[in-house]
Amino acid sequence: MQDKVISISDFPNREAFAVWLLENEIDISTWEQGAAKSVETLWQELQRGEITLTASPLQRHIHVVGLIIERNKNILMEVCQQFHDGRTRQRNLPPSEKLLVGESAESGAQRCLQEELGIMNHEIKIADLSQKTYLQESQSYPSVTTHYTMHYVTLTLPQLPNSDFTVPNLGKDDAVASHTWGWRPRPARYCF
């Protein structure tokens, strides 16, 4: 039996969505603290079509494009994110963007370059495209298990600075105000 897909139309408003999360034994008391995002942000992800939710048990399903940008045996990693409310979240992840329903990895990669790195209209020349899936508790939404489908795109971007740099987030309706990037050795144990 397939899990029921939850739709934004199942809820009249964000408050009803929050009640539904509690009814499904999701502890939201730690959200908006530390690295966690808010119920409002999860609600917006569902509204924008960036995720799907299934019930019994509750799972968040997400497709993400990750950019593997290489330089001198290092890769570009998001060192940290700064939230609008002043909190900072350590990341140590390559640039990534949630794919919209039906969006290609190439289109999502282009949007990632724009929103997270401030690079407009860059022609994506993909050296490699791979895909992996995994299941884990979300750092953004504690107590929500997330099924990740990762689409990795390998490319080069010679115009990026050689030292750490910070870029304002150009994504709409996002809790993240800015991203700090740096060139780091590729982690030995990583999902890509």
N, CA and C atoms as a LAMMPS dump frame, in Angstrom:
ITEM: TIMESTEP
0
ITEM: NUMBER OF ATOMS
576
ITEM: BOX BOUNDS ff ff ff
-5.0000000000000000e+02 5.0000000000000000e+02
-5.0000000000000000e+02 5.0000000000000000e+02
-5.0000000000000000e+02 5.0000000000000000e+02
ITEM: ATOMS id mol type element x y z
1 1 1 N 0.834 -1.184 0
2 1 2 C 0 0 0
3 1 3 C 0.884 1.255 0
4 2 1 N 0.6 2.173 -0.912
5 2 2 C 1.385 3.386 -1.033
6 2 3 C 0.938 4.413 0.007
7 3 1 N 1.934 5.153 0.558
8 3 2 C 1.634 6.197 1.526
9 3 3 C 0.82 7.307 0.886
10 4 1 N -0.067 7.914 1.679
11 4 2 C -0.872 9.035 1.202
12 4 3 C 0.015 10.258 1.023
13 5 1 N -0.06 10.869 -0.157
14 5 2 C 0.676 12.104 -0.42
15 5 3 C -0.137 13.262 0.141
16 6 1 N 0.519 14.093 0.928
17 6 2 C -0.12 15.238 1.566
18 6 3 C -0.019 16.434 0.62
19 7 1 N -1.117 17.117 0.434
20 7 2 C -1.157 18.276 -0.453
21 7 3 C -1.377 19.543 0.361
22 8 1 N -0.901 20.656 -0.173
23 8 2 C -1.125 21.95 0.478
24 8 3 C -2.619 22.212 0.62
25 9 1 N -3.409 21.679 -0.295
26 9 2 C -4.864 21.887 -0.243
27 9 3 C -5.523 21.11 0.897
28 10 1 N -4.769 20.235 1.557
29 10 2 C -5.297 19.509 2.715
30 10 3 C -5.423 20.397 3.954
31 11 1 N -4.866 21.615 3.891
32 11 2 C -4.83 22.509 5.048
33 11 3 C -5.367 23.884 4.674
34 12 1 N -6.251 24.44 5.485
35 12 2 C -6.766 25.774 5.177
36 12 3 C -5.733 26.881 5.413
37 13 1 N -4.743 26.601 6.299
38 13 2 C -3.734 27.62 6.615
39 13 3 C -2.542 26.971 7.314
40 14 1 N -1.528 27.788 7.58
41 14 2 C -0.31 27.297 8.224
42 14 3 C -0.58 26.759 9.625
43 15 1 N -1.511 27.375 10.334
44 15 2 C -1.817 26.934 11.696
45 15 3 C -2.392 25.51 11.688
46 16 1 N -3.264 25.211 10.732
47 16 2 C -3.821 23.862 10.61
48 16 3 C -2.712 22.863 10.264
49 17 1 N -1.755 23.3 9.462
50 17 2 C -0.609 22.461 9.119
51 17 3 C 0.217 22.142 10.363
52 18 1 N 0.445 23.149 11.212
53 18 2 C 1.201 22.951 12.455
54 18 3 C 0.483 21.96 13.369
55 19 1 N -0.83 22.069 13.462
56 19 2 C -1.623 21.126 14.277
57 19 3 C -1.47 19.719 13.707
58 20 1 N -1.523 19.596 12.384
59 20 2 C -1.381 18.293 11.733
60 20 3 C -0.012 17.673 12.053
61 21 1 N 1.046 18.491 12.049
62 21 2 C 2.375 17.98 12.394
63 21 3 C 2.375 17.413 13.808
64 22 1 N 1.797 18.158 14.742
65 22 2 C 1.724 17.691 16.132
66 22 3 C 0.916 16.408 16.246
67 23 1 N -0.197 16.326 15.517
68 23 2 C -1.025 15.12 15.525
69 23 3 C -0.278 13.914 14.962
70 24 1 N 0.713 14.171 14.127
71 24 2 C 1.527 13.106 13.549
72 24 3 C 2.83 12.899 14.312
73 25 1 N 2.82 13.335 15.584
74 25 2 C 3.902 13.112 16.537
75 25 3 C 5.225 13.743 16.112
76 26 1 N 5.124 14.904 15.45
77 26 2 C 6.315 15.674 15.108
78 26 3 C 6.487 16.742 16.176
79 27 1 N 7.601 16.669 16.891
80 27 2 C 7.896 17.629 17.956
81 27 3 C 8.466 18.894 17.334
82 28 1 N 7.665 19.95 17.276
83 28 2 C 8.11 21.211 16.677
84 28 3 C 8.641 22.198 17.725
85 29 1 N 8.748 21.743 18.976
86 29 2 C 9.175 22.651 20.051
87 29 3 C 10.618 23.12 19.886
88 30 1 N 11.448 22.368 19.159
89 30 2 C 12.853 22.763 18.964
90 30 3 C 13.078 23.458 17.614
91 31 1 N 12.035 23.608 16.842
92 31 2 C 12.181 24.275 15.545
93 31 3 C 12.42 25.762 15.777
94 32 1 N 13.102 26.407 14.872
95 32 2 C 13.505 27.815 14.952
96 32 3 C 14.534 28.039 16.055
97 33 1 N 15.26 26.985 16.406
98 33 2 C 16.346 27.08 17.371
99 33 3 C 17.561 26.403 16.755
100 34 1 N 18.754 26.903 17.071
101 34 2 C 19.964 26.297 16.515
102 34 3 C 19.913 26.26 15.001
103 35 1 N 20.088 25.065 14.429
104 35 2 C 20.106 24.904 12.968
105 35 3 C 18.721 24.69 12.37
106 36 1 N 17.704 24.581 13.211
107 36 2 C 16.359 24.229 12.74
108 36 3 C 15.614 25.419 12.143
109 37 1 N 14.841 25.107 11.118
110 37 2 C 13.984 26.106 10.481
111 37 3 C 12.608 26.074 11.14
112 38 1 N 11.669 26.842 10.598
113 38 2 C 10.352 27.008 11.212
114 38 3 C 9.27 26.195 10.504
115 39 1 N 8.125 26.059 11.157
116 39 2 C 6.947 25.453 10.529
117 39 3 C 6.584 26.26 9.282
118 40 1 N 6.692 27.581 9.382
119 40 2 C 6.395 28.455 8.243
120 40 3 C 7.258 28.097 7.036
121 41 1 N 8.539 27.822 7.256
122 41 2 C 9.451 27.486 6.161
123 41 3 C 9.079 26.15 5.526
124 42 1 N 8.726 25.159 6.344
125 42 2 C 8.286 23.867 5.795
126 42 3 C 6.993 24.047 5.005
127 43 1 N 6.089 24.854 5.527
128 43 2 C 4.832 25.179 4.852
129 43 3 C 5.119 25.8 3.484
130 44 1 N 6.081 26.727 3.437
131 44 2 C 6.443 27.38 2.174
132 44 3 C 7.069 26.394 1.189
133 45 1 N 7.896 25.458 1.678
134 45 2 C 8.466 24.429 0.804
135 45 3 C 7.356 23.618 0.136
136 46 1 N 6.334 23.274 0.917
137 46 2 C 5.207 22.512 0.389
138 46 3 C 4.418 23.358 -0.608
139 47 1 N 4.192 24.628 -0.284
140 47 2 C 3.477 25.531 -1.187
141 47 3 C 4.196 25.703 -2.513
142 48 1 N 5.517 25.833 -2.485
143 48 2 C 6.304 26.081 -3.7
144 48 3 C 6.531 24.822 -4.531
145 49 1 N 6.147 23.659 -4.012
146 49 2 C 6.365 22.423 -4.75
147 49 3 C 7.793 21.922 -4.676
148 50 1 N 8.53 22.322 -3.642
149 50 2 C 9.912 21.869 -3.472
150 50 3 C 9.979 20.503 -2.794
151 51 1 N 8.925 20.126 -2.111
152 51 2 C 8.887 18.858 -1.383
153 51 3 C 7.527 18.213 -1.573
154 52 1 N 7.471 16.934 -1.251
155 52 2 C 6.189 16.272 -1.03
156 52 3 C 6.265 15.66 0.36
157 53 1 N 5.123 15.51 0.968
158 53 2 C 5.022 14.853 2.265
159 53 3 C 4.137 13.636 2.11
160 54 1 N 4.497 12.566 2.795
161 54 2 C 3.639 11.39 2.85
162 54 3 C 3.35 11.095 4.313
163 55 1 N 2.21 10.458 4.544
164 55 2 C 1.787 10.119 5.908
165 55 3 C 1.962 8.627 6.155
166 56 1 N 1.973 8.264 7.42
167 56 2 C 1.986 6.874 7.898
168 56 3 C 3.198 6.073 7.458
169 57 1 N 4.391 6.336 7.904
170 57 2 C 4.776 7.43 8.789
171 57 3 C 5.048 8.698 7.981
172 58 1 N 5.031 9.822 8.668
173 58 2 C 5.296 11.094 8.015
174 58 3 C 6.726 11.11 7.488
175 59 1 N 6.858 11.407 6.198
176 59 2 C 8.172 11.573 5.573
177 59 3 C 8.137 12.764 4.632
178 60 1 N 9.235 13.474 4.609
179 60 2 C 9.449 14.58 3.666
180 60 3 C 10.271 14.009 2.514
181 61 1 N 9.805 14.217 1.291
182 61 2 C 10.501 13.73 0.104
183 61 3 C 11.01 14.931 -0.672
184 62 1 N 12.282 14.877 -1.037
185 62 2 C 12.897 16.021 -1.671
186 62 3 C 13.91 15.557 -2.718
187 63 1 N 13.906 16.25 -3.85
188 63 2 C 14.927 16.068 -4.878
189 63 3 C 15.82 17.296 -4.811
190 64 1 N 17.116 17.067 -4.771
191 64 2 C 18.083 18.152 -4.62
192 64 3 C 19.159 18.003 -5.685
193 65 1 N 19.544 19.125 -6.286
194 65 2 C 20.716 19.115 -7.156
195 65 3 C 21.88 19.674 -6.355
196 66 1 N 22.976 18.934 -6.339
197 66 2 C 24.195 19.372 -5.669
198 66 3 C 25.255 19.676 -6.712
199 67 1 N 25.928 20.809 -6.561
200 67 2 C 26.955 21.208 -7.515
201 67 3 C 28.329 20.847 -6.969
202 68 1 N 29.044 20.019 -7.681
203 68 2 C 30.406 19.669 -7.308
204 68 3 C 31.317 20.546 -8.171
205 69 1 N 31.792 21.64 -7.568
206 69 2 C 32.61 22.624 -8.26
207 69 3 C 34.045 22.429 -7.763
208 70 1 N 34.906 22.015 -8.662
209 70 2 C 36.259 21.619 -8.288
210 70 3 C 37.288 22.691 -8.643
211 71 1 N 38.319 22.771 -7.79
212 71 2 C 39.46 23.652 -8.058
213 71 3 C 40.648 23.161 -7.233
214 72 1 N 41.755 22.891 -7.894
215 72 2 C 43.01 22.489 -7.219
216 72 3 C 42.804 21.389 -6.182
217 73 1 N 42.141 20.345 -6.553
218 73 2 C 41.881 19.175 -5.693
219 73 3 C 40.948 19.475 -4.521
220 74 1 N 40.329 20.655 -4.498
221 74 2 C 39.333 21.012 -3.488
222 74 3 C 37.986 21.17 -4.173
223 75 1 N 36.941 21.19 -3.37
224 75 2 C 35.614 21.481 -3.891
225 75 3 C 35.026 22.653 -3.119
226 76 1 N 34.114 23.363 -3.77
227 76 2 C 33.449 24.484 -3.111
228 76 3 C 32.445 23.939 -2.106
229 77 1 N 32.554 24.415 -0.87
230 77 2 C 31.653 23.976 0.191
231 77 3 C 31.003 25.197 0.826
232 78 1 N 29.735 25.042 1.169
233 78 2 C 29.052 26.072 1.944
234 78 3 C 29.519 25.91 3.385
235 79 1 N 30.295 26.858 3.849
236 79 2 C 30.859 26.792 5.19
237 79 3 C 29.749 26.978 6.221
238 80 1 N 28.903 28.005 5.999
239 80 2 C 27.805 28.252 6.926
240 80 3 C 26.728 29.089 6.255
241 81 1 N 25.564 29.113 6.905
242 81 2 C 24.44 29.954 6.493
243 81 3 C 24.13 30.911 7.638
244 82 1 N 23.741 32.115 7.29
245 82 2 C 23.285 33.099 8.269
246 82 3 C 21.787 33.267 8.061
247 83 1 N 20.992 33.054 9.105
248 83 2 C 19.547 33.247 9.03
249 83 3 C 19.212 34.726 9.206
250 84 1 N 18.034 35.11 8.756
251 84 2 C 17.581 36.493 8.908
252 84 3 C 17.499 36.909 10.374
253 85 1 N 17.24 35.942 11.269
254 85 2 C 17.117 36.285 12.693
255 85 3 C 18.474 36.325 13.418
256 86 1 N 19.578 36.171 12.661
257 86 2 C 20.908 36.275 13.246
258 86 3 C 21.575 34.948 13.565
259 87 1 N 20.811 33.852 13.595
260 87 2 C 21.415 32.552 13.871
261 87 3 C 22.332 32.145 12.726
262 88 1 N 23.353 31.346 13.049
263 88 2 C 24.27 30.798 12.055
264 88 3 C 24.2 29.283 12.117
265 89 1 N 24.216 28.654 10.942
266 89 2 C 24.189 27.185 10.872
267 89 3 C 25.393 26.718 10.075
268 90 1 N 26.231 25.885 10.694
269 90 2 C 27.374 25.287 10.007
270 90 3 C 26.851 24.276 8.985
271 91 1 N 27.429 24.258 7.79
272 91 2 C 26.924 23.391 6.728
273 91 3 C 27.956 22.37 6.24
274 92 1 N 29.071 22.854 5.689
275 92 2 C 30.077 21.977 5.101
276 92 3 C 29.481 21.038 4.057
277 93 1 N 28.709 21.65 3.156
278 93 2 C 28.06 20.935 2.059
279 93 3 C 28.325 21.673 0.755
280 94 1 N 28.315 20.946 -0.365
281 94 2 C 28.454 21.647 -1.646
282 94 3 C 27.204 22.48 -1.925
283 95 1 N 27.289 23.442 -2.862
284 95 2 C 26.103 24.227 -3.208
285 95 3 C 24.982 23.277 -3.649
286 96 1 N 23.775 23.568 -3.203
287 96 2 C 22.658 22.696 -3.559
288 96 3 C 21.368 23.498 -3.606
289 97 1 N 20.4 22.941 -4.291
290 97 2 C 19.103 23.599 -4.443
291 97 3 C 18.024 22.53 -4.542
292 98 1 N 16.918 22.755 -3.848
293 98 2 C 15.776 21.852 -3.958
294 98 3 C 15.176 21.988 -5.358
295 99 1 N 14.92 20.859 -6.003
296 99 2 C 14.288 20.885 -7.32
297 99 3 C 12.787 21.012 -7.161
298 100 1 N 12.183 21.783 -8.025
299 100 2 C 10.731 21.889 -8.061
300 100 3 C 10.177 20.668 -8.763
301 101 1 N 8.926 20.334 -8.519
302 101 2 C 8.309 19.167 -9.15
303 101 3 C 8.459 19.295 -10.668
304 102 1 N 9.07 18.279 -11.298
305 102 2 C 9.25 18.254 -12.738
306 102 3 C 10.456 19.024 -13.256
307 103 1 N 11.212 19.683 -12.387
308 103 2 C 12.365 20.475 -12.821
309 103 3 C 13.565 19.564 -13.079
310 104 1 N 14.337 19.857 -14.125
311 104 2 C 15.524 19.073 -14.447
312 104 3 C 16.689 19.463 -13.529
313 105 1 N 17.666 18.57 -13.417
314 105 2 C 18.864 18.863 -12.628
315 105 3 C 19.607 20.06 -13.217
316 106 1 N 19.644 20.171 -14.537
317 106 2 C 20.328 21.289 -15.181
318 106 3 C 19.668 22.623 -14.83
319 107 1 N 18.344 22.67 -14.882
320 107 2 C 17.613 23.891 -14.547
321 107 3 C 17.804 24.247 -13.075
322 108 1 N 17.744 23.242 -12.208
323 108 2 C 17.965 23.475 -10.779
324 108 3 C 19.383 23.952 -10.495
325 109 1 N 20.362 23.423 -11.249
326 109 2 C 21.75 23.855 -11.085
327 109 3 C 21.893 25.325 -11.459
328 110 1 N 21.225 25.734 -12.535
329 110 2 C 21.257 27.138 -12.959
330 110 3 C 20.663 28.035 -11.869
331 111 1 N 19.534 27.616 -11.301
332 111 2 C 18.877 28.38 -10.24
333 111 3 C 19.764 28.445 -8.999
334 112 1 N 20.459 27.34 -8.698
335 112 2 C 21.379 27.303 -7.553
336 112 3 C 22.494 28.325 -7.743
337 113 1 N 23.064 28.378 -8.933
338 113 2 C 24.124 29.35 -9.205
339 113 3 C 23.63 30.772 -8.974
340 114 1 N 22.402 31.049 -9.388
341 114 2 C 21.844 32.39 -9.24
342 114 3 C 21.533 32.724 -7.787
343 115 1 N 20.768 31.848 -7.124
344 115 2 C 20.267 32.148 -5.784
345 115 3 C 21.322 32.057 -4.698
346 116 1 N 22.256 31.116 -4.812
347 116 2 C 23.196 30.896 -3.724
348 116 3 C 24.581 31.471 -3.978
349 117 1 N 24.971 31.58 -5.26
350 117 2 C 26.3 32.095 -5.571
351 117 3 C 26.266 33.436 -6.3
352 118 1 N 25.062 33.902 -6.666
353 118 2 C 24.927 35.188 -7.324
354 118 3 C 25.456 35.208 -8.747
355 119 1 N 25.561 34.046 -9.385
356 119 2 C 26.065 33.95 -10.757
357 119 3 C 24.867 33.855 -11.691
358 120 1 N 24.686 34.878 -12.513
359 120 2 C 23.532 34.951 -13.404
360 120 3 C 23.869 34.437 -14.799
361 121 1 N 22.93 33.701 -15.367
362 121 2 C 22.99 33.267 -16.767
363 121 3 C 24.284 32.555 -17.131
364 122 1 N 24.766 31.711 -16.248
365 122 2 C 25.974 30.937 -16.535
366 122 3 C 25.576 29.691 -17.326
367 123 1 N 26.28 29.456 -18.405
368 123 2 C 26.016 28.251 -19.183
369 123 3 C 26.55 27.053 -18.409
370 124 1 N 25.661 26.103 -18.147
371 124 2 C 26.036 24.908 -17.395
372 124 3 C 26.629 23.894 -18.373
373 125 1 N 27.889 23.554 -18.166
374 125 2 C 28.52 22.487 -18.938
375 125 3 C 28.785 21.359 -17.953
376 126 1 N 27.973 20.347 -18.037
377 126 2 C 28.033 19.256 -17.066
378 126 3 C 29.13 18.28 -17.453
379 127 1 N 30.084 18.081 -16.533
380 127 2 C 31.136 17.104 -16.742
381 127 3 C 30.646 15.714 -16.346
382 128 1 N 29.747 15.677 -15.371
383 128 2 C 29.247 14.394 -14.875
384 128 3 C 27.924 14.638 -14.167
385 129 1 N 27.018 13.687 -14.268
386 129 2 C 25.735 13.751 -13.572
387 129 3 C 25.492 12.392 -12.94
388 130 1 N 25.314 12.363 -11.63
389 130 2 C 25.053 11.103 -10.927
390 130 3 C 23.902 11.311 -9.949
391 131 1 N 23.357 10.209 -9.466
392 131 2 C 22.204 10.292 -8.559
393 131 3 C 22.357 9.28 -7.437
394 132 1 N 22.009 9.708 -6.226
395 132 2 C 22.018 8.825 -5.048
396 132 3 C 20.785 9.125 -4.209
397 133 1 N 20.301 8.146 -3.471
398 133 2 C 19.176 8.36 -2.566
399 133 3 C 19.573 7.892 -1.168
400 134 1 N 19.028 8.566 -0.176
401 134 2 C 19.231 8.158 1.213
402 134 3 C 18.121 8.709 2.083
403 135 1 N 17.996 8.156 3.264
404 135 2 C 16.956 8.506 4.229
405 135 3 C 17.632 8.919 5.522
406 136 1 N 17.259 10.104 6.062
407 136 2 C 17.805 10.52 7.357
408 136 3 C 16.905 11.579 7.976
409 137 1 N 17.103 11.811 9.271
410 137 2 C 16.37 12.882 9.937
411 137 3 C 16.876 14.211 9.411
412 138 1 N 15.964 15.122 9.168
413 138 2 C 16.304 16.423 8.627
414 138 3 C 16.966 17.301 9.674
415 139 1 N 18.067 17.963 9.311
416 139 2 C 18.7 18.953 10.19
417 139 3 C 17.811 20.191 10.288
418 140 1 N 17.12 20.51 9.198
419 140 2 C 16.254 21.687 9.168
420 140 3 C 14.972 21.495 9.967
421 141 1 N 14.468 20.259 10.003
422 141 2 C 13.196 19.963 10.669
423 141 3 C 13.365 18.73 11.564
424 142 1 N 13.93 18.922 12.763
425 142 2 C 14.155 17.788 13.664
426 142 3 C 12.88 16.966 13.878
427 143 1 N 13.045 15.675 13.908
428 143 2 C 12.022 14.633 14.073
429 143 3 C 11.248 14.357 12.794
430 144 1 N 11.655 14.973 11.671
431 144 2 C 11.048 14.657 10.371
432 144 3 C 12.061 13.849 9.568
433 145 1 N 11.686 12.622 9.233
434 145 2 C 12.534 11.795 8.389
435 145 3 C 12.385 12.283 6.954
436 146 1 N 13.519 12.438 6.284
437 146 2 C 13.509 12.95 4.918
438 146 3 C 14.137 11.932 3.983
439 147 1 N 13.451 11.698 2.867
440 147 2 C 13.96 10.844 1.794
441 147 3 C 14.567 11.772 0.746
442 148 1 N 15.894 11.737 0.661
443 148 2 C 16.617 12.613 -0.257
444 148 3 C 16.935 11.854 -1.541
445 149 1 N 16.656 12.461 -2.683
446 149 2 C 17.171 12.005 -3.973
447 149 3 C 18.099 13.109 -4.436
448 150 1 N 19.386 12.797 -4.443
449 150 2 C 20.418 13.782 -4.775
450 150 3 C 20.861 13.59 -6.215
451 151 1 N 20.87 14.68 -6.966
452 151 2 C 21.365 14.707 -8.336
453 151 3 C 22.633 15.555 -8.304
454 152 1 N 23.797 14.95 -8.543
455 152 2 C 25.061 15.669 -8.461
456 152 3 C 25.548 16.054 -9.845
457 153 1 N 25.886 17.326 -9.998
458 153 2 C 26.386 17.886 -11.242
459 153 3 C 27.815 18.357 -10.98
460 154 1 N 28.768 17.882 -11.769
461 154 2 C 30.159 18.307 -11.633
462 154 3 C 30.464 19.357 -12.688
463 155 1 N 31.021 20.51 -12.251
464 155 2 C 31.362 21.581 -13.175
465 155 3 C 32.486 22.428 -12.616
466 156 1 N 33.02 23.336 -13.443
467 156 2 C 34.051 24.266 -12.995
468 156 3 C 33.531 25.69 -13.154
469 157 1 N 33.968 26.563 -12.272
470 157 2 C 33.6 27.98 -12.312
471 157 3 C 34.842 28.802 -11.986
472 158 1 N 35.65 29.14 -12.992
473 158 2 C 36.909 29.853 -12.723
474 158 3 C 36.72 31.262 -12.169
475 159 1 N 35.531 31.867 -12.32
476 159 2 C 35.335 33.249 -11.877
477 159 3 C 35.135 33.39 -10.364
478 160 1 N 35.022 32.298 -9.625
479 160 2 C 34.811 32.397 -8.179
480 160 3 C 36.106 32.798 -7.469
481 161 1 N 35.993 33.534 -6.342
482 161 2 C 37.185 33.941 -5.578
483 161 3 C 37.965 32.732 -5.069
484 162 1 N 39.243 32.937 -4.809
485 162 2 C 40.1 31.864 -4.292
486 162 3 C 39.984 31.703 -2.784
487 163 1 N 39.552 32.738 -2.07
488 163 2 C 39.41 32.664 -0.612
489 163 3 C 37.925 32.598 -0.25
490 164 1 N 37.647 32.392 1.034
491 164 2 C 36.256 32.321 1.496
492 164 3 C 35.518 33.6 1.123
493 165 1 N 34.238 33.473 0.777
494 165 2 C 33.428 34.626 0.395
495 165 3 C 31.984 34.413 0.814
496 166 1 N 31.262 35.507 1.013
497 166 2 C 29.864 35.466 1.449
498 166 3 C 28.997 36.106 0.376
499 167 1 N 27.845 35.463 0.12
500 167 2 C 26.909 35.927 -0.901
501 167 3 C 25.526 36.037 -0.261
502 168 1 N 24.809 37.159 -0.46
503 168 2 C 23.434 37.243 0.042
504 168 3 C 22.571 36.219 -0.678
505 169 1 N 21.633 35.63 0.038
506 169 2 C 20.724 34.656 -0.572
507 169 3 C 19.723 35.388 -1.449
508 170 1 N 19.634 34.985 -2.702
509 170 2 C 18.701 35.618 -3.627
510 170 3 C 17.419 34.808 -3.797
511 171 1 N 17.26 33.712 -3.014
512 171 2 C 16.036 32.923 -3.05
513 171 3 C 14.893 33.685 -2.404
514 172 1 N 13.698 33.471 -2.907
515 172 2 C 12.529 34.169 -2.366
516 172 3 C 11.967 33.397 -1.186
517 173 1 N 11.423 34.116 -0.211
518 173 2 C 10.751 33.503 0.944
519 173 3 C 11.614 32.442 1.615
520 174 1 N 12.854 32.764 1.854
521 174 2 C 13.78 31.81 2.45
522 174 3 C 14.236 32.349 3.793
523 175 1 N 14.423 31.456 4.76
524 175 2 C 14.885 31.849 6.09
525 175 3 C 16.362 32.225 6.082
526 176 1 N 17.095 31.813 5.044
527 176 2 C 18.536 32.055 4.964
528 176 3 C 18.797 33.429 4.356
529 177 1 N 19.602 34.241 5.045
530 177 2 C 19.944 35.582 4.56
531 177 3 C 21.187 35.568 3.685
532 178 1 N 22.193 34.733 4.045
533 178 2 C 23.428 34.695 3.262
534 178 3 C 24.118 33.345 3.414
535 179 1 N 25.022 33.088 2.466
536 179 2 C 25.809 31.861 2.426
537 179 3 C 27.289 32.226 2.419
538 180 1 N 28.088 31.533 3.22
539 180 2 C 29.536 31.704 3.188
540 180 3 C 30.139 30.453 2.565
541 181 1 N 31.013 30.666 1.559
542 181 2 C 31.587 29.597 0.75
543 181 3 C 33.102 29.569 0.909
544 182 1 N 33.67 28.379 0.7
545 182 2 C 35.119 28.247 0.713
546 182 3 C 35.543 26.96 0.035
547 183 1 N 36.79 26.919 -0.396
548 183 2 C 37.364 25.731 -1.044
549 183 3 C 37.907 24.815 0.029
550 184 1 N 37.411 23.588 0.061
551 184 2 C 37.796 22.631 1.095
552 184 3 C 38.125 21.279 0.448
553 185 1 N 38.964 20.48 1.139
554 185 2 C 39.224 19.128 0.612
555 185 3 C 37.918 18.339 0.555
556 186 1 N 37.808 17.51 -0.448
557 186 2 C 36.633 16.664 -0.589
558 186 3 C 36.597 15.699 0.601
559 187 1 N 35.485 15.651 1.349
560 187 2 C 35.425 14.752 2.516
561 187 3 C 35.599 13.296 2.104
562 188 1 N 36.31 12.546 2.947
563 188 2 C 36.54 11.126 2.658
564 188 3 C 35.239 10.34 2.672
565 189 1 N 34.395 10.627 3.658
566 189 2 C 33.108 9.94 3.767
567 189 3 C 32.018 10.945 3.401
568 190 1 N 31.456 10.757 2.234
569 190 2 C 30.412 11.654 1.812
570 190 3 C 29.498 10.902 0.872
571 191 1 N 28.29 11.401 0.724
572 191 2 C 27.291 10.669 -0.056
573 191 3 C 27.407 10.906 -1.561
574 192 1 N 28.38 11.695 -2.027
575 192 2 C 28.51 11.879 -3.475
576 192 3 C 29.77 11.224 -4
